[in-house]
Amino acid sequence: NNIIMRKLFILILIPVSFFSQDIEITQPDFRDVELANKHSDIIKIYAWYDSLGKNTLIMTADRNCGDMRDEYCDLRAYHYTGKNKLLWDIKDYAEDQYGMFLNDIEFSDVDSDGIVEISILYQLGADDIYSVKLIMHENGKKYAIRGKTGFDYRDRCVYDYDMFGRNSFEYAKNSFRNHALGLFSDAYNCYSD
């Protein structure tokens, strides 16, 4: 009886310890990533292992916008799993001649299910008031917050967002909604300055 209980305890402990461990995100050299040969204009590569197995995120951008032609005209992300299977991709394009800016990429496991959530925050344009986005993926499911931020001609803060439009957070886990809104607010809420 004691031996059976120990075996059951070990069987229960192994998955819990796996999911409770921090997932290590690395930034390998693109020359070490076979998938990099499929892409041009690579700006970042990330790799990690989670419940999906091996993961690779490749970020690319065409840098040919802005006054100095050194801002991004587009931003693309490709998430591959296992044997180079594309799980999801995003593509977005600059709204104006000012281009777009990648503000942050965050990796988390908010719901502790052993699958990394990826949040990509970026802005489109560089006017006084500009569009901002947070795109979050977990296991192929996409969520988005879209908004505007900046200061109007009277130097008043403008901060507005929608997380219940296309790719809505409406049916997302509360932990996802709260985490994403916290990231978005920390990055773009001019009222909090």
N, CA and C of each residue as an Amber inpcrd file, in Angstrom:
protein
   579
   0.8300000  -1.1970000   0.0000000   0.0000000   0.0000000   0.0000000
   0.8690000   1.2540000   0.0000000   1.8950000   1.2230000   0.8330000
   2.8180000   2.3560000   0.9130000   3.5450000   2.5780000  -0.4080000
   3.9210000   1.4970000  -1.0760000   4.6160000   1.5940000  -2.3650000
   3.6910000   2.1830000  -3.4220000   2.4390000   1.7780000  -3.4290000
   1.4630000   2.3180000  -4.3870000   1.2770000   3.8060000  -4.1500000
   1.1720000   4.2180000  -2.8990000   1.0050000   5.6390000  -2.5770000
   2.2090000   6.4530000  -3.0370000   3.4290000   5.9240000  -2.8540000
   4.6310000   6.6310000  -3.3120000   4.6460000   6.7710000  -4.8270000
   4.2500000   5.7180000  -5.5340000   4.1970000   5.7730000  -6.9990000
   3.1630000   6.7930000  -7.4620000   2.0080000   6.8010000  -6.8210000
   0.9810000   7.7930000  -7.1730000   1.4800000   9.2100000  -6.9010000
   2.1460000   9.3850000  -5.7610000   2.6880000  10.6970000  -5.4150000
   3.6970000  11.1650000  -6.4750000   4.5640000  10.2570000  -6.9090000
   5.5620000  10.6030000  -7.9310000   4.8780000  10.9370000  -9.2430000
   3.8610000  10.1660000  -9.6290000   3.1360000  10.4470000 -10.8760000
   2.4330000  11.8010000 -10.8290000   1.9470000  12.1800000  -9.6750000
   1.2940000  13.4820000  -9.5320000   2.3320000  14.5950000  -9.4670000
   3.4330000  14.3640000  -8.7880000   4.4620000  15.3770000  -8.5940000
   5.1790000  15.7460000  -9.8960000   5.4380000  14.7870000 -10.7630000
   6.2020000  15.0460000 -11.9880000   5.5340000  16.1040000 -12.8630000
   4.2340000  15.9600000 -13.2330000   3.6520000  17.0070000 -14.0730000
   3.5630000  18.3520000 -13.3760000   3.3010000  18.3730000 -12.0690000
   3.2130000  19.6400000 -11.3420000   4.5610000  20.3460000 -11.3560000
   5.6250000  19.6110000 -11.1130000   6.9350000  20.2430000 -11.0900000
   7.3240000  20.7250000 -12.4810000   6.9150000  20.0080000 -13.5320000
   7.2320000  20.4490000 -14.8870000   6.5470000  21.7750000 -15.1950000
   5.2580000  21.8870000 -14.8680000   4.5200000  23.0900000 -15.2020000
   4.8620000  24.2690000 -14.3040000   5.3480000  23.9850000 -13.1160000
   5.6450000  25.0890000 -12.2100000   7.0440000  25.6590000 -12.4470000
   7.8530000  24.9890000 -13.2680000   9.1840000  25.4950000 -13.5520000
   9.1050000  26.6810000 -14.5060000  10.0580000  27.5840000 -14.3700000
  10.1510000  28.6870000 -15.3120000  10.6040000  28.1540000 -16.6630000
  10.0360000  28.7000000 -17.7110000  10.4120000  28.3100000 -19.0580000
  11.5040000  29.2640000 -19.5200000  12.6110000  28.7130000 -19.9620000
  13.7520000  29.5320000 -20.3640000  13.6180000  29.9430000 -21.8310000
  13.6370000  31.2460000 -22.0510000  13.5720000  31.8120000 -23.4010000
  14.9970000  32.2120000 -23.7880000  15.4500000  31.7660000 -24.9520000
  16.7850000  32.1320000 -25.4230000  16.6710000  32.9130000 -26.7220000
  17.7410000  33.6330000 -27.0560000  17.8220000  34.3560000 -28.3290000
  19.0220000  33.8020000 -29.1020000  18.8030000  32.7030000 -29.8410000
  19.9240000  32.1030000 -30.5690000  20.3640000  32.9690000 -31.7410000
  21.5820000  32.7750000 -32.1600000  22.0860000  33.4310000 -33.3620000
  21.3020000  32.8850000 -34.5470000  20.8850000  33.7650000 -35.4600000
  20.0560000  33.3180000 -36.5780000  20.7540000  32.2780000 -37.4410000
  22.0700000  32.2710000 -37.4400000  22.8070000  31.2670000 -38.2180000
  22.6570000  29.8730000 -37.6360000  22.2540000  29.7900000 -36.3600000
  22.0650000  28.5060000 -35.7020000  20.6240000  27.9920000 -35.8190000
  19.7550000  28.7500000 -36.4730000  18.3420000  28.3880000 -36.5740000
  18.0240000  28.0740000 -38.0300000  17.7700000  26.8120000 -38.2870000
  17.5000000  26.3490000 -39.6550000  16.3680000  27.1420000 -40.3140000
  15.3230000  27.4510000 -39.5580000  14.1690000  28.1750000 -40.0940000
  14.5140000  29.5840000 -40.5770000  15.5900000  30.1440000 -40.0890000
  15.9620000  31.5080000 -40.4670000  16.2020000  31.6230000 -41.9670000
  16.5750000  30.5390000 -42.6150000  16.8080000  30.5700000 -44.0590000
  15.5430000  30.8580000 -44.8540000  14.3690000  30.6380000 -44.2590000
  13.0870000  30.8810000 -44.9360000  12.6800000  32.3530000 -44.9020000
  13.3910000  33.1720000 -44.1230000  12.9400000  34.5490000 -43.8860000
  14.0440000  35.5510000 -44.1980000  13.6270000  36.7320000 -44.6000000
  14.5740000  37.8390000 -44.7670000  14.2140000  38.9380000 -43.7750000
  15.0940000  39.8900000 -43.6000000  14.8580000  41.0420000 -42.7070000
  14.5670000  40.6210000 -41.2620000  15.2790000  39.6150000 -40.7720000
  15.0730000  39.1320000 -39.4020000  15.5940000  40.1680000 -38.4120000
  14.7490000  40.4960000 -37.4110000  15.1750000  41.4290000 -36.3700000
  15.3730000  40.7290000 -35.0270000  14.6440000  39.6310000 -34.7790000
  14.7870000  38.8970000 -33.5210000  14.3840000  37.4400000 -33.7320000
  15.0580000  36.5620000 -32.9930000  14.6820000  35.1490000 -32.9490000
  14.6920000  34.7170000 -31.4870000  13.6490000  33.9930000 -31.0890000
  13.5520000  33.4550000 -29.7410000  13.3010000  31.9500000 -29.8400000
  13.7780000  31.2120000 -28.8580000  13.5600000  29.7660000 -28.8130000
  13.2820000  29.3400000 -27.3780000  12.4640000  28.3030000 -27.1990000
  12.1510000  27.7620000 -25.8890000  11.4840000  26.3960000 -26.0480000
  11.4010000  25.6900000 -24.9440000  10.6760000  24.4190000 -24.8670000
   9.5600000  24.5880000 -23.8480000   8.3650000  24.1200000 -24.2200000
   7.2420000  24.0900000 -23.2900000   6.4240000  22.8330000 -23.5800000
   5.1770000  22.7820000 -23.1720000   4.3520000  21.5940000 -23.3850000
   4.1440000  21.2740000 -24.8590000   4.3240000  22.2480000 -25.7290000
   4.2140000  22.0150000 -27.1750000   5.5000000  21.4240000 -27.7460000
   6.5450000  21.3800000 -26.9390000   7.8480000  20.9010000 -27.4010000
   8.7420000  22.0800000 -27.7480000   9.5150000  21.9140000 -28.8120000
  10.4260000  22.9630000 -29.2660000   9.6220000  24.0820000 -29.9370000
   9.9500000  25.3380000 -29.6120000   9.2840000  26.5140000 -30.1740000
  10.3210000  27.4890000 -30.6990000   9.9920000  28.1390000 -31.8090000
  10.8460000  29.1780000 -32.3670000   9.9480000  30.3330000 -32.8000000
  10.2820000  31.5390000 -32.3730000   9.5820000  32.7500000 -32.8100000
  10.5640000  33.5710000 -33.6280000  10.1900000  33.8620000 -34.8630000
  11.0300000  34.6770000 -35.7400000  10.2820000  35.9680000 -36.0410000
  10.9300000  37.0940000 -35.7300000  10.3650000  38.4250000 -36.0010000
  11.1150000  39.0260000 -37.1800000  10.3750000  39.5470000 -38.1500000
  10.9940000  40.2040000 -39.2950000  10.3470000  41.5710000 -39.4930000
  11.0590000  42.4500000 -40.1710000  10.5190000  43.7720000 -40.4710000
  11.2980000  44.3770000 -41.6350000  10.5720000  45.0360000 -42.5190000
  11.1920000  45.7840000 -43.6080000  11.4870000  47.1820000 -43.0880000
  12.7540000  47.5400000 -43.0330000  13.1680000  48.8350000 -42.4900000
  13.4230000  49.7870000 -43.6580000  12.3670000  50.4890000 -44.0900000
  12.5080000  51.3940000 -45.2190000  11.4820000  52.5200000 -45.1590000
  11.0080000  52.8640000 -43.9680000  10.0270000  53.9330000 -43.7970000
  10.6080000  55.0370000 -42.9180000   9.8550000  56.0820000 -42.7320000
  10.2750000  57.1970000 -41.8940000  11.1090000  58.2000000 -42.6740000
  11.3420000  59.3410000 -42.0550000  12.1040000  60.4160000 -42.6970000
  13.5020000  59.9660000 -43.1010000  14.1180000  59.1460000 -42.2840000
  15.4790000  58.6750000 -42.5570000  15.4790000  57.2930000 -43.2140000
  14.2820000  56.7890000 -43.5480000  14.1280000  55.4600000 -44.1570000
  14.6890000  54.3610000 -43.2520000  14.6230000  54.5980000 -41.9220000
  15.1590000  53.6050000 -40.9960000  14.1090000  53.0680000 -40.0220000
  12.8450000  53.3550000 -40.2830000  11.7580000  52.8250000 -39.4510000
  11.1540000  51.6070000 -40.1400000  10.4570000  50.7690000 -39.3700000
   9.8320000  49.5800000 -39.9340000   8.6010000  49.9570000 -40.7510000
   8.4760000  49.3600000 -41.9430000   7.2770000  49.5260000 -42.7780000
   6.2580000  48.4250000 -42.4760000   6.7550000  47.3160000 -42.0020000
   5.8820000  46.2100000 -41.6280000   6.5080000  45.4810000 -40.4500000
   5.7150000  44.6370000 -39.8520000   6.1770000  43.8200000 -38.7450000
   5.5210000  42.4540000 -38.9040000   6.3440000  41.4080000 -38.8390000
   5.8360000  40.0500000 -39.0180000   6.4070000  39.1560000 -37.9260000
   5.5810000  38.2250000 -37.4780000   6.0200000  37.2490000 -36.4770000
   5.5610000  35.8720000 -36.9300000   6.4460000  34.8900000 -36.7750000
   6.1610000  33.5090000 -37.1690000   6.5110000  32.5980000 -35.9980000
   5.5330000  31.8430000 -35.5170000   5.7600000  30.9190000 -34.4020000
   5.7180000  29.4940000 -34.9410000   6.8590000  28.8200000 -34.8240000
   6.9890000  27.4380000 -35.2730000   7.1050000  26.5230000 -34.0560000
   6.5420000  25.3250000 -34.1910000   6.6630000  24.3100000 -33.1500000
   7.2300000  23.0300000 -33.7500000   7.7460000  22.1900000 -32.8610000
   8.2040000  20.8630000 -33.2690000   9.1120000  20.8570000 -34.4710000
   8.7390000  20.0960000 -35.4560000   9.5380000  19.9300000 -36.6740000
   9.2050000  21.0300000 -37.6840000   9.3700000  22.2660000 -37.2700000
   9.2020000  23.4420000 -38.1420000   7.7820000  23.6000000 -38.6790000
   6.7910000  23.2810000 -37.8430000   5.3940000  23.4620000 -38.2120000
   4.9620000  24.8750000 -37.8000000   4.4240000  25.6420000 -38.7560000
   3.9570000  26.9980000 -38.4610000   2.6770000  26.9130000 -37.6370000
   2.7280000  27.4190000 -36.3970000   1.5620000  27.4270000 -35.5210000
   0.7000000  28.6530000 -35.7860000   1.3350000  29.8110000 -35.9340000
   0.6250000  31.0520000 -36.2630000   1.6000000  32.0670000 -36.8130000
   1.0440000  33.0750000 -37.4770000   1.8540000  34.2050000 -37.9210000
   1.0050000  35.4620000 -37.8500000   1.6640000  36.5890000 -37.7220000
   0.9820000  37.8800000 -37.8120000   1.7590000  38.7530000 -38.7870000
   1.0210000  39.6120000 -39.4540000   1.6160000  40.5690000 -40.3840000
   0.8510000  41.8690000 -40.2130000   1.5840000  42.9430000 -39.9990000
   0.9440000  44.2520000 -39.8940000   1.7960000  45.2490000 -40.6500000
   1.1610000  46.3130000 -41.1050000   1.8160000  47.2740000 -41.9830000
   1.6420000  48.6870000 -41.4440000   2.6290000  49.5340000 -41.7010000
   2.5950000  50.9220000 -41.2440000   1.3920000  51.6450000 -41.8390000
   0.7820000  52.5180000 -41.0240000  -0.3810000  53.2850000 -41.4600000
   0.0110000  54.5510000 -42.2190000   1.2320000  55.0180000 -42.0080000
   1.6490000  56.2760000 -42.6280000   3.1530000  56.2400000 -42.8970000
   3.6820000  57.3500000 -43.3320000   5.1010000  57.4170000 -43.6940000
   6.0270000  57.3100000 -42.4850000   5.4740000  57.4080000 -41.2710000
   6.3200000  57.3620000 -40.0750000   6.7180000  55.9500000 -39.6730000
   6.0830000  54.9520000 -40.2500000   6.4600000  53.5790000 -39.9590000
   5.8540000  53.0560000 -38.6800000   6.5020000  52.0460000 -38.1360000
   6.0180000  51.4150000 -36.9130000   7.1980000  51.0540000 -36.0230000
   6.9100000  50.8630000 -34.7430000   7.9480000  50.6280000 -33.7500000
   7.5660000  49.4210000 -32.9060000   8.4680000  48.4920000 -32.7700000
   8.2780000  47.3510000 -31.8900000   8.6410000  47.8020000 -30.4840000
   7.6590000  47.8250000 -29.5840000   7.9010000  48.3060000 -28.2280000
   8.3590000  47.2040000 -27.2750000   7.7610000  46.0130000 -27.3740000
   8.1130000  44.9650000 -26.4240000   7.5870000  43.6140000 -26.9080000
   8.2610000  42.5710000 -26.4920000   7.7920000  41.1920000 -26.6610000
   7.8960000  40.5530000 -25.2880000   6.7970000  40.0040000 -24.8150000
   6.8060000  39.3720000 -23.4990000   6.3610000  37.9250000 -23.6130000
   7.0540000  37.0660000 -22.9030000   6.7320000  35.6520000 -22.8290000
   6.2510000  35.3750000 -21.4090000   5.1500000  34.6520000 -21.2860000
   4.5950000  34.3600000 -19.9660000   3.9000000  33.0000000 -20.0030000
   3.5510000  32.5250000 -18.8420000   2.6760000  31.3700000 -18.7010000
   1.7130000  31.7060000 -17.5710000   0.8660000  32.6620000 -17.8370000
  -0.0250000  33.2350000 -16.8320000  -0.9560000  32.1810000 -16.2420000
  -1.4590000  31.2780000 -17.0630000  -2.4120000  30.2730000 -16.5880000
  -1.7360000  28.9840000 -16.1180000  -0.4060000  28.9700000 -16.0970000
   0.3910000  27.8410000 -15.5930000   0.0260000  26.5050000 -16.2380000
  -0.2430000  26.5330000 -17.5500000  -0.5680000  25.2890000 -18.2450000
   0.6260000  24.7070000 -19.0020000   1.7970000  25.3340000 -18.8360000
   2.9890000  24.8260000 -19.4930000   3.1240000  25.2630000 -20.9440000
   2.2120000  26.1170000 -21.4290000   2.2760000  26.6470000 -22.7950000
   2.5140000  28.1510000 -22.6970000   3.5520000  28.6180000 -23.3650000
   3.9310000  30.0310000 -23.3060000   2.9210000  30.8980000 -24.0570000
   2.5430000  32.0140000 -23.4330000   1.7870000  33.0550000 -24.1320000
   2.7970000  34.0880000 -24.6160000   2.6050000  34.5620000 -25.8200000
   3.4950000  35.5660000 -26.4120000   2.6870000  36.8350000 -26.6110000
   3.1760000  37.9410000 -26.0560000   2.5220000  39.2420000 -26.2200000
   3.4810000  40.1620000 -26.9660000   3.0170000  40.7140000 -28.0780000
   3.8150000  41.6180000 -28.8990000   3.1370000  42.9820000 -28.8550000
   3.8810000  43.9960000 -28.4050000   3.3500000  45.3490000 -28.2980000
   4.0770000  46.2390000 -29.2970000   3.3020000  46.9960000 -30.0810000
   3.9290000  47.8740000 -31.0600000   3.0300000  49.0620000 -31.3740000
   3.6640000  50.0960000 -31.9020000   2.9210000  51.2970000 -32.2780000
   3.0570000  51.5220000 -33.7730000   2.0160000  52.1300000 -34.3240000
   1.9900000  52.4590000 -35.7390000   1.9600000  53.9770000 -35.8580000
   2.9650000  54.5400000 -36.5190000   3.0290000  55.9830000 -36.6890000
   3.7740000  56.6620000 -35.5660000   4.0020000  57.9430000 -35.7520000
   4.7480000  58.7100000 -34.7550000   4.1670000  60.1030000 -34.5810000
   2.9080000  60.2920000 -34.9660000   2.2540000  61.5700000 -34.7240000
   2.0820000  61.7860000 -33.2320000   1.4780000  62.9220000 -32.8560000
   1.2220000  63.1960000 -31.4490000   0.3070000  62.1320000 -30.8390000
  -0.6720000  61.6800000 -31.6370000  -1.5580000  60.5950000 -31.2270000
  -1.3690000  59.4680000 -32.2370000  -1.0540000  58.2750000 -31.7620000
  -0.7380000  57.1850000 -32.6740000  -1.4480000  55.9040000 -32.2450000
  -1.5800000  54.9810000 -33.1850000  -2.2100000  53.6840000 -32.9280000
  -1.2290000  52.7660000 -32.2140000  -1.7650000  51.9760000 -31.2890000
  -0.9520000  51.0010000 -30.5510000  -1.6990000  49.6700000 -30.5180000
  -0.9270000  48.5920000 -30.4560000  -1.5290000  47.2610000 -30.4320000
  -0.7770000  46.3450000 -29.4980000  -1.5280000  45.4360000 -28.9090000
  -0.9730000  44.2930000 -28.2120000  -1.6190000  43.0740000 -28.8630000
  -0.7900000  42.1890000 -29.3880000  -1.2730000  40.9310000 -29.9420000
  -0.7320000  39.8250000 -29.0510000  -1.6280000  38.9980000 -28.5290000
  -1.2360000  37.8910000 -27.6520000  -1.6660000  36.5770000 -28.3080000
  -0.7800000  35.5910000 -28.2660000  -1.0930000  34.2540000 -28.7590000
  -0.7900000  33.2270000 -27.6800000  -1.6450000  32.2250000 -27.6180000
  -1.3250000  31.0260000 -26.8640000  -1.8410000  29.8470000 -27.6640000
  -0.9190000  28.9600000 -28.0350000  -1.2700000  27.7280000 -28.7230000
  -2.1450000  27.9740000 -29.9590000  -1.8330000  29.0030000 -30.7220000
  -2.5580000  29.2760000 -31.9550000  -3.7550000  30.1890000 -31.8040000
  -4.2060000  30.4690000 -30.5890000  -5.3440000  31.3630000 -30.3630000
  -4.8430000  32.7960000 -30.2430000  -5.4700000  33.7000000 -31.0030000
  -5.0320000  35.0940000 -31.0460000  -6.0080000  35.9830000 -30.2770000
  -5.4250000  36.9060000 -29.5140000  -6.1790000  37.9330000 -28.7980000
  -5.5360000  39.2740000 -29.1180000  -6.3260000  40.3490000 -29.1140000
  -5.7560000  41.6480000 -29.4610000  -6.3860000  42.7710000 -28.6450000
  -5.5530000  43.7600000 -28.3450000  -6.0110000  45.0450000 -27.8220000
  -5.5130000  46.0830000 -28.8140000  -6.4220000  46.9140000 -29.2960000
  -6.0680000  47.9680000 -30.2470000  -6.4810000  49.2970000 -29.6350000
  -5.6540000  50.3070000 -29.8150000  -6.0010000  51.5860000 -29.2180000
  -5.2300000  52.7420000 -29.7950000  -5.3680000  53.8700000 -29.1320000
  -4.6580000  55.1030000 -29.4910000  -4.1130000  55.7100000 -28.2110000
  -2.9730000  56.3590000 -28.3420000  -2.3830000  57.0400000 -27.1940000
  -1.5530000  58.2100000 -27.6850000  -1.2400000  59.0940000 -26.7810000
  -0.4290000  60.2620000 -27.1020000  -1.0160000  61.5050000 -26.4620000
  -0.6200000  62.6640000 -26.9910000  -1.0750000  63.9320000 -26.4360000
  -1.6400000  64.7940000 -27.5580000  -2.8030000  65.4000000 -27.2970000
  -3.4410000  66.2400000 -28.3150000  -2.7620000  67.6070000 -28.3760000
  -3.2980000  68.4900000 -29.2060000  -2.6790000  69.8040000 -29.4280000
  -2.6660000  70.6680000 -28.1690000  -3.4840000  70.3420000 -27.1650000
  -3.4800000  71.0640000 -25.8850000  -2.6250000  70.3500000 -24.8450000
  -1.8690000  69.3600000 -25.2910000  -0.9870000  68.5620000 -24.4420000
  -1.7670000  67.7540000 -23.4060000  -2.9850000  67.3470000 -23.7720000
  -3.7980000  66.4840000 -22.9120000  -3.6270000  65.0380000 -23.3590000
  -3.5830000  64.1710000 -22.3900000  -3.4210000  62.7340000 -22.6570000
  -4.6240000  62.1820000 -23.4090000  -4.3420000  61.3840000 -24.4270000
  -5.3660000  60.6250000 -25.1370000  -5.0000000  59.1550000 -24.9600000
  -5.9170000  58.3890000 -24.3560000  -5.6720000  56.9650000 -24.1380000
  -7.0000000  56.2420000 -24.2890000  -7.1100000  55.4350000 -25.3380000
  -8.3440000  54.7340000 -25.6270000  -7.9840000  53.3690000 -26.1940000
  -8.7480000  52.3620000 -25.8410000  -8.4470000  51.0240000 -26.3460000
  -9.7220000  50.1970000 -26.4620000  -9.6220000  49.1220000 -27.2580000
 -10.7180000  48.1760000 -27.4330000 -10.1360000  46.7700000 -27.3610000
 -10.5920000  45.9990000 -26.4130000 -10.1210000  44.6100000 -26.3140000
 -11.2330000  43.6240000 -26.6190000 -12.3680000  44.1380000 -27.1320000
 -13.5040000  43.2710000 -27.4250000 -13.9360000  43.3640000 -28.8780000
 -13.0530000  43.8380000 -29.7490000 -13.3350000  43.8750000 -31.1830000
 -12.8580000  42.5930000 -31.8340000 -12.2370000  42.7230000 -32.9840000
 -11.6810000  41.5710000 -33.7050000 -10.6340000  40.8760000 -32.8300000
 -10.5990000  39.5570000 -32.8240000  -9.6850000  38.7680000 -31.9780000
  -9.8720000  39.1300000 -30.5010000 -11.0980000  39.1340000 -30.0940000
 -11.5280000  39.6400000 -28.8000000 -10.9850000  38.8580000 -27.6070000
 -10.8210000  39.5630000 -26.5140000 -10.5170000  38.9580000 -25.2220000
 -11.8010000  38.5550000 -24.4970000 -12.9580000  38.7380000 -25.1400000
 -14.2400000  38.5030000 -24.4910000 -14.3350000  37.1080000 -23.8640000
 -13.8920000  36.0930000 -24.5950000 -13.9890000  34.7240000 -24.0830000
 -12.6450000  34.1980000 -23.5770000 -11.6830000  35.0820000 -23.4380000
 -10.3700000  34.6850000 -22.9230000 -10.4530000  34.4630000 -21.4150000
  -9.5090000  33.7030000 -20.9140000  -9.4110000  33.5110000 -19.4730000
  -9.1910000  34.8710000 -18.8040000  -9.7640000  35.0400000 -17.6160000
  -9.5830000  36.2970000 -16.8780000  -8.1050000  36.6110000 -16.6740000
  -7.3100000  35.5770000 -16.4000000  -5.8780000  35.8010000 -16.1890000
  -5.2260000  36.3990000 -17.4420000  -5.6530000  35.9640000 -18.6340000
  -5.1210000  36.5210000 -19.8860000  -5.5240000  37.9860000 -20.0270000
  -6.8240000  38.2460000 -19.8090000  -7.3320000  39.6290000 -19.9330000
  -6.5810000  40.5670000 -19.0010000  -6.4740000  40.1780000 -17.7430000
  -5.8250000  41.0410000 -16.7520000  -4.3510000  41.2540000 -17.0800000
  -3.6710000  40.1860000 -17.4600000  -2.2480000  40.2880000 -17.7940000
  -2.0370000  41.1950000 -19.0090000  -2.8070000  40.9650000 -20.0610000
  -2.6590000  41.7510000 -21.2940000  -2.9900000  43.2270000 -21.0510000
  -4.0600000  43.4940000 -20.3330000  -4.4310000  44.8770000 -20.0640000
  -3.3730000  45.5630000 -19.2040000  -2.7740000  44.8370000 -18.2740000
  -1.6800000  45.4010000 -17.4770000  -0.4820000  45.7610000 -18.3420000
  -0.0990000  44.8660000 -19.2510000   1.0170000  45.1540000 -20.1740000
   0.7050000  46.3680000 -21.0380000  -0.5020000  46.3840000 -21.5970000
  -0.9150000  47.4670000 -22.4920000  -0.9190000  48.8080000 -21.7550000
  -1.4890000  48.8130000 -20.5760000  -1.5650000  50.0410000 -19.7820000
  -0.1790000  50.5270000 -19.3720000   0.6790000  49.6090000 -18.9320000
   2.0430000  49.9910000 -18.5490000   2.7970000  50.6160000 -19.7210000
   2.5530000  50.1070000 -20.9150000   3.2790000  50.6000000 -22.0870000
   2.7040000  51.8910000 -22.6590000   1.3740000  52.0550000 -22.6000000
   0.7560000  53.1210000 -23.3960000  -0.1320000  54.0970000 -22.6430000
  -0.4480000  53.8750000 -21.3720000  -1.3570000  54.7710000 -20.6650000
  -0.6340000  56.0400000 -20.2360000  -0.8580000  57.1280000 -20.9490000
  -0.2000000  58.4020000 -20.6310000  -0.7510000  59.0280000 -19.3480000
  -1.8990000  58.5710000 -18.8690000  -2.4240000  59.0790000 -17.5960000
  -1.5850000  58.6110000 -16.4160000  -0.8850000  57.5030000 -16.5780000
  -0.1460000  56.9360000 -15.4490000   1.2380000  57.5630000 -15.2830000
   1.6280000  58.4590000 -16.1710000   2.9540000  59.1150000 -16.0600000
   2.9970000  60.1150000 -14.9330000
